Amino acid sequence: MLTACRLRTLELGSCAITDEGLSKLVRTCHSLTALSIGQCSHVTDTGLSLVAENLQNLESIDLYGCTKITTVGLQQIMKLPKLSTLNLGLWHKW
């Protein structure tokens, strides 16, 4: 059984986290208000959907250089009720 964490901010930029890793993270760290996964090239729309489903307190997300996400994943992120900051630098619509 996973224990809930109390982190409010987490920076994982340029790491090798995958959608599976994000799944484990977001299911335990519900208190996150800021998440940086910029330049994490293994994150896809599936990972963004998991973020949107599980991190309802998220206010800020950095997706700079996340090249495997599309408008499908972004639509899910945009549903977050408290989201006020979204970094999409180097994002290309495919």
LINCOR-V872816 format. One record per backbone hydrogen bond with DSSP energy under -0.5 kcal/mol. CO is the residue of the C=O (numbers start at 1). NH is the residue of the N-H. Records with the same first field share a line. If there is no record, write none. Layout:
BEGIN
CO=NH  NH
END
This chain:
BEGIN
8=33  34
10=12  36
12=15
18=22
19=23
20=24
21=25
22=26
23=27
25=28  29
28=5  30
29=32
33=59  60
34=10
35=37  62
36=12
37=40
38=14
39=41
40=43
42=19
44=48
45=49
46=50
47=51
48=52
49=53
50=54
51=55
54=56
55=58
59=84  85
60=35
61=63  87
62=37
63=66
64=39
65=67
66=69
68=45
70=74
71=75
72=76
73=77
74=78
76=79
77=80
80=83
85=61
86=88
87=63
88=91
89=65
END
